[in-house]
Amino acid sequence: MNLYRFTVVLSMIVLKMFVPTTFKLRGVILALMVIEVAIDYVPMPMLDLSFQSIFGISLVHFIQMATLSTGVAVVVSNALKNKSDVTSKVDDIRTEQLETSMALKYEERTYEGNREQYQIPVYCGKDEDAIQETTQQESIIIKHSEKLNFPTSQLQSIDFSSAMDANDPLASFKDMFYVSSSTIYMCGNSLGLQPKSTAPLMQDAISKWRSKAVKGHFCGEYPWFNLEDKVVDIMANIVGAKPVEVAVMGSLTSNLHSLLTSFYKPTPNRFKILMEENPFPSDMHAITTHILSRRDLNKSPQDVIVQIGARHGDHNILTQDILSMISSSPFKDQVALILLGGINFMTGELFDIEKITKEAHKHGIIVGFDLAHCVGNVELKLNEWDVDFAVWCSYKYMNAGPGMPAGIFVHERFADCSVSELPRMSGWWGHKRSDRFSMTNQFVPSRGAAGFQCSTPNAIGNLCVLSGLQLFEKARGMKPLREKSLLLTSYLEFLLSNSNDLLGEVEIITPSNPERRGCQISIRIINEPMKNVNRGLDERGIVCDEREPNIIRISPTPMYNSFSDVRKTVEGLIDVISELKSKNVKEGIALQSLDKSVA
């Protein structure tokens, strides 16, 4: 093989390895090489002479030049194309950023979401576009203090909290729960207390199972077969829904997985999922694993998920920022689903569910909510607000007990959808009730949310849920509970904010506007180790909960917490921090003395 042929073969190898040429171009080069070799080894003097007399160059040399020229043309063409593609992508990115900046006034940042280290984009509003929100907490508590003839200077007194308790129409509800007289329980946001009515209901179910066995499905005060109907009727009132829109089933995260199958319908252009920054981790796990399990999607979580976060220096996400993100390019055309916690588990911020849903629907976006921290805590109108779907647990403010059956909401406009119209993970209990025991293999869903059920309901679990829900009926619904809750949290915030001993020691990260929060007030411990503070509270019989790195959540619950509980909690917090500061001073003095003695 001569040098030329070696060069051409080497060029072909390089082209195949490093240059994305088409098969046709490679075929042209290969054909020219074959012709050149054939002419070289098969003498064709007449053809070569004729070609040279016409074009002034031998046929062999012409073929050689054509081969090399084609190769060079391919390389140059691909180089120019790649440069054009890169330029186009950069221009697209710049255009998107410009569009986002103009429409949203957002800045982009990323964070490592979980162990898989997904770099998920988080958008936050720019500070200069902030809206100052009015603070109302003092007016609420001061208004009530004036009714009781207490000046503002006495709001921190025992007399004031006692007077508030004496005028509390829900004060008697505390006696309906098991709680030690030496304990102040401020942890209803994590696990509600046990109602005294729960154990007898459970015992009756156990006795009926022992004496009636399978007949227990159809006898007694609460037949197991239709027990869920009683639970659903009360639960629907609490969430502002029609009974057909609510089902009691499963657990929160498993229900979320199920409803994602139905309501997340990605297309090539619309496949994004919008979440809040720092959602409850189980929601993030459900979303990321659902994305990975969707083989038809073929995208990673960081391709799909976008998040809205608080502005720099703030702890809470402004409603205006969420609405701007929903309505602006490119998100309004890319987001297929919004999933938010109705109340953020960390900060206690209550999102404006109605406004968010309305704005999303303008752009054809499905909206779902994790309402674990909302149901039984704040007033909801899921049907009126046109929410597409929602999930929640029953063990927080509904006081059903750990792991008891959860709830789902599916708006009535989906009530008559077939499985082909609204795919779902189905089972026999979701089959049309009148035909359930026909044992046909063709699934016909029950109307509404009931059609999403899978397995036989947990009868004892449903009785636990019912026990907690019946207390809401005794309280005459959510309105009086919410009214007391607003007073409790306003009082708690007032005491925290007006204590000189806590100045510079704690920071309230929950919104000041009472309408933007539920029962929970989250505080950031500034100087002392958070775990030491919470341990000190626990030693004093005050039960709160903690979240890393430095947050303590305090949740006065209207059914079983009093205004005196709130006052004692703040007094306990002051005592704990004062003790820790004093201990630090003593240890510092001792350390200085030791240093001097060593010197």
N, C-alpha and C positions, 0 to 999 in steps of 0.2 A: 504493500500500500504506500503510495507516494505521500508527500507532506500535505498536499492539498486535501487528499481524501481523509487523512487523519484529522485535519482541521475541521472538515465538514462533519465527520462523525462525532467529534468532541463537541462541536457546536450544537448538534442535535440533542446530545445528552444534557447539555447545559440548559437548552431551551425547555426540555421536558421537565427538568428538576426545578428550575427557578422562574420560568416565565409561563404564566397561565394562557398559553396559546390554545386556539381551538383545534379540534381534530382535523378540520379541513386544511388549515395552514400547515400543520405538521405533515399532512399527506402530500401537499404540493412539494415541500422540501424533499421528502423521501422519494417522490416520483422523479424529481430532477436528478437526484443522486443515482437512482437506478438507470436512468437514461444515459447519464454521463459514463457510468461504468460499462454499460452495454456497448456504447460507441467506442470506448477505449479498447475493449476486448474483441469486438466483432468489426473487422475492417469494412468500412463503407466509403471507399475513395471517391466514387462518383457523387454521392450525396454530400460529402464534406467539401469537395471542390465546388459544386454548384452553390452551396450555402456561402462559401468564402467569396466566390465571385460576385454574389449579390450583396452581401452585408459587410464584406471586407474583414471578416473574422472567422476562424474555424468554428465548426459546430461544437466541438469539445469545449473550446474556450468560452463560447456563448453560454453553454449549459452551466459551466463552472461559475461564471459571473451571475447568471440568473439565480443559481442556488444560494450563493453568498448574499446577493442583494435581497432576496426574499427573507432570508434569516435576519439580516440587519433591519429590514422593514418591520418584521414581527416584533423584534426587541424594542425598537423606537415606538411603535404603535402601542405596545403594552405599557411602556413607561409613561407615555402621554396619557393613556387611559387611566392608569393608576393615580397619576397626579390629579387628573380631573375628578376621579371618584373621591379622593381624599379632600380636595378643595370643596367638592359638593357637600360632603359630610360635615366639614368644618362650617361651611355656610349654613347648613341646616341647623347645626347646634347653635351657632350664633343667632340665627333667626329665632329659634325656639327660646333662647335665653332673653333675647331682646323683647320678644312677644310677651314672655312671662314677666319680665321686668316692667314693661309698659302697662300690662293689664293687671298684674297682681301686686307689683312692688314687693317681690319676694326675694329672699336670699336662700341659696341652697346650701345645706350641710348634710353630712352623712354620719351615721353611727353604726356600730357593730351590734346588730340586733340580738343575736343569741349565739349559742355555741358554734353554729355553722358559720358565724362571722359574715353574715350577709351585709353588704354595704348598701343600706336602704336610704334613698334620698329623703330628706326632711326639709320642708319649706316653712319659713317663718316670715311673718309680716315685718316690714321695715319700721323702725321706731318712729320716724317722722310722720307716719300715717296713723298713729295710734288715736283711739277715741278714749277720752277720759270718762270712766264710768262713775256714776254717783254712788256714794256710800250711804246706806240706809240703816245700818244696824243700831246706831244710837237712837234714832228717832223711834224705832219700834220699842225698845226696852224703856226708854225715857217716857214714852207715851203711857206705857203700863204703870210705870212708877208714879206718874202724876195721878192716874186713876186711884192709886192706893195711898196718895198723899205722901209719897216719899220723894225728897229732893235728890238730885243726882249724886250729891256727896255721900248718900247713904246706900247706894246700890251695892256696895261691897259688904254690907252688914248682914249679920245673921237675921236680924229682924226683917229685912227686905226679902230674902230668899224664903223665909218662913211664911211671910204674907203671900208671896206668889204661890207657894204650895197650898196654902189654905184656900186660895181662890181658883185652884186648878180643877176643872170638871173631870179630868181623867186621872186624878190622884189615886182612886181606888183600884185602878188596873194593876198596879204593882203587886197587890196581894194575889193576883191571879197567876203569878209566876213563882218558880222556886229561885230564891236568891238569899244568900246569907245576910243577916242583919249587919254583919261586920264588913260586908263587901259593897263597894261602889262599882257597879258593872257598867263600863263605858265602851263596850266592845260589840255592840249589836251589829255593827257593820261587818264583823267577821263571823260571828255565830250568835244567833239570838238565844235568849233564855228559854228554858222549858216551861210551857204552860202547865198548870196543875191539872188541866182537863185531858192531857195527852195520855198519861199512863192508864187511866181507866178505859179509854177507847182501845188502846193496844191490848189490854188484858181481855176485854170483851171479844176482840178478834181472835186471840189465841184460844180462848175458851170455845168459841164457835167452831174453830178449826178442829179442836179436840172432839167436840160432841157431834158436829154436823158434817164435817169433812167437806166433800164436794158440794153438798147442798147449801153450804154457807154462801155460795154465789148468789142465792136467790131468796134468802130468808133473813130475818132480823131487821133492826132499825136501819142498818147500813149494808144492804146486799152488795157483795163484792162486784157483781156483774156490772152494775150501773153506778157504783160509788163515785166514779170520776165525774159524773154529771153534777153532783152536789159541789165538788171541789171546783169544777170549771165555772159554775154559776157565780160563786163568790169571787174567784180569781179574776174573772172577766170584769166585774165591777171595779176591782182595785186597779186594773190596768187601763180602764176606759175602753173596753172592747165589747163586742157581742159574743155570746157563748160559742157560736159557730167558729169564731176566730181564734179560740184558745183551746189548747190541749195540755194535759198534765202527763208528763212522760220523761223517762230517761234522766240524763244529767245535762247540765248546761253545755259542756263542750261537745259531748256526743250529739246533742241536738243541733249545735252549730254546724258540725260536720254534715249532718243530714240536710240541713237547709241550704248549705252552700252548694250541695249537689243540685238543688232545685233552682236556686236564684242566681248563682254565678254562671253567666252565659257569655263567655268571652268570644270575641270575633277577632279577625286579624288586625283590625284597627282600634277596637275598643276592648281592652283586656285588663286595664289597670284596676287595682283595689286601693281605695283611699282609707287610711286609718289615722288615729291620733298618735302622736309621739308618746312613747312609754305606755302602751296599752297594757291591760292585764296579760301577763305572759302566756296564759293558756289560749287567749284569742290569737296571739301571734303564732303560737305553735300550730293551732288549728289551720290558720291561713297558709302558713308556709308548707305544711305537710299536704294540705289539699292541693296546692299549686304543683308540688312535686309528683302527686299521684295522678294528675290530669295529663295523660299521655297525649291527648289531642292538643293540649296547650303548648307543650314543648318549650317552656320558658322557665327561668329560675325565679325564685322569690324576689330577688333584687331587680329583675326586669318588670315585675308585676306590681309590687307594693310601692306606694308613695305615701308619705306621712305629712301631716300638718302639725307644727309645733308651736310652742309659746315664743313670743318675741324675746330678743336678747335681754336678759336681766329680769324677765318675768317668769312666773311659774304656771300661768294659766293661758289657755288658747282663746283668743277673742273670737266671738261668733262672726264678726265681720271678716276675719281672715279665712275662716272655713267657707263662708259664702263666696268670697272673692276667688278662692281656689277652685271651687266647684264651677263657677260661671266663666272662668277665664281660659284662654288658650294656653297650652294645648290640652289641659285637663278635661274640659267640658266635652271634648270629642274622644278622649282616651279612656276615661274612667267608666268601668262597667258596673262597679259595686262600691258602695260606701259602707264600711262597718266601723261603728264607733261605740265606745262604752257610754251609756246614757249619763253616767257619772264616772269620772276618772277615779280609779281605785286609790291612787296615790294622793292626789291633791284634793279630792272631794268636789271638784268642779262639775256642776250640772250643765250639760250642753242644751242648747235651744233646739229640741228635737223637731218641733213644728217648722221652724224657719229652715233648718237644714234639709228636711224632707221636701219641703215645697220647692226650694231652689234646685235640688237634685232632680226632681221630677220634670222641671222645665227642660232639662237637657237629656232626658231619657235614661237617667241613672237609677238603678235599684238601690234602696236604702234599708239596711238592717242595723239593729242595735243589740248590744249586750246590756241588759237591764238588771244585772245582778245587784247593783247598788241603788237601783231606782224603785223597784217593786216593793211596796209596803213602806216606802220612805218618802216619796214625793207623789203629787197628783199627776196622773198620766191620762192621755186621751188618744190612745193609739189609733183607734178607728177614725176619729175626727181629724187627726193629724196626717192620716193617709200613709202611715208607715207600712212598708212592704212586709217585713218580718222582724221578729225579735225573739230573743231567748233570755231566760233568767233562771236563777236557782231559788230554792224555798227556805234555805236554812239561815238566812240573814234576818231581814226585818219581818219575815213571815213566821219565824220561830218554829219551823217544822222539824229541825234537828239535822245533824250532819249527814249529808249524802242522800237526803230524802228526795222524792221525785221533783223534777224541775218543770218549767212551763215553757210553752212556745206560743207565739202569736203569728198568724198568717192572715193578712187582710182579706175581707170577705169577697173582694173582686176576684180572688183566686179560688173561691170555694168550690166551684163546679169544674175546675180544670181537670182534664184527664191526665193520666200518667204520661202520655205522649206530649201533651201540651206543657206539663210541669213535671219533669222527671223527679223521682224521689226514691229513697231507700225504704221500701215498704215491707210490711209483715201482716200477719193474719188479723191483728187487732185493729189495723187501719182499714180493713175491709168493711164494706157496707154492713152496718150492724144487723139489719133485718135479714141479711143473707150470710152472716158470718159462719154459722154452723152448718151450712150446706156443704162445706169442704170442697168447693170448686177450686180448680187451679188457676182460674182466670181472675186476676185481681181487679176488683171494682172498689175504688176508694170511697170512704165515708166523705160526706160533705165537709169542707173547711179543714181546719187544723187537725181534726180527728183522723183525717185520711193520711196523716204523716206518722201515726203511731205504728209501732212494729210488734212488740211483744205484750203478753199478758201483764196488765198493770200490777204494781206492787200494792196490794190491798192494805197492808199494815202501814206502809209508807204513806199512802194516800190518806189514811186516818190521821197520821201525824200532821200532814199538811192541813187537813180539814180542821183539826183542833186549833191550829194557829190562826186559820182564816176566820173561824167563828168569832174570835176576839175582835176582828175588824168590823164584823156585823154589830157586835155590842157597842163598839165605839161610833157607830153610824157612819162608817166609811172613812175615806182618807182626809176629808176636809178638816174635821176637828183635830186629827192627829198632826196634820201639816201645820195648822195654826199654832199648836203647842210647840212643835219642832222649831218653827221660826223664832219663837220666844227663847227657847232653850239655847239655840246656837248664837242668837244675838247677845244673850246674857253671858255666855261663855266667852265670846269674842270681846265683849266689853271688859270683863274681868281680866282677861289676858293682856289686853291693850292698855289698861289703866293701872297696872301694877308696876310700881317703881322697882320692885325686886326682880321683875322679869325683863326689864328694859335692857336690851342688848344681849339677852340670854336665849330668847326664843323668837322665832319669826313665824307668823301665820302665813301659810302659803295657799290657803283656801280663799276663794273670792270673797271680798267684803260685802258685796251685794247679796242679801239673803236669798233672792230669787235665783241666784246662780250657784246654789249649793243645797245639799240635803242635810242630814243629821251630822255628817262628819266635818270636824274641823281638824286639819292637819297642821302640825307645828314642826318647824325645823329647829333642832337643838343646836345652838351656835358654838358654845364653848366646851361643854362637858360631853363625854362619850354618851351617845344616845342610849346604849344598852344599860349603862349605869343609872341613867335617869329613870328609865322604864322599870328597872329592877327596884329602885327606890320607891316608885309608886306602888309596885306590886307588894312590897313589904308593908306598905301602909293600907293595904286592902283596896287599892284603886286599880282596876283592871282596864288597861288600854292595850293597844297593840303597836308594834314597831315595824318599820320598813327601812331597809338599808338605803342610803348610808346613815341618815341622821333624822329620820321622820318618825314622829309619834302621832298616831291617829286617835282622836278623842271623839266619841260618838254618843252624845246623850240621846236616848231613844224615848219618844213620848209615852210609850205604853208603860215603861217601868222605871224611867229616870225622873228625878225631881229637880227643882231649882236648887234645893239644898245640896243635892249630889254634885251639881255643877260648881257651886261655891266651894265645897270641900275638895273637889278635884283640883281646882286652881290653888287652893291653900296648900294641898299636898305637894303640888308641883313646885311652889315657892319654897316649901320646907326642904324638899329633896335637893334642889339646886343650891340653896344656901348651905346645906350640909356638905355637899360635894365641894363647893368653893372653900369652905372653912377647912375641910380636910386637905385640899390642895395647898392652902396657905401654910398649914402646920407641917406638911411634908416638905414644902419649900424651905421653911425655917430650919427644920431638922437637917436638911441636905446642906444648907449654908453652914450650919454649926459643924457638920462632919468635915466639910471642906476646910474650915478654919483649923480644926484640930489636926487634920492631916498635914496642913501647911506648917 
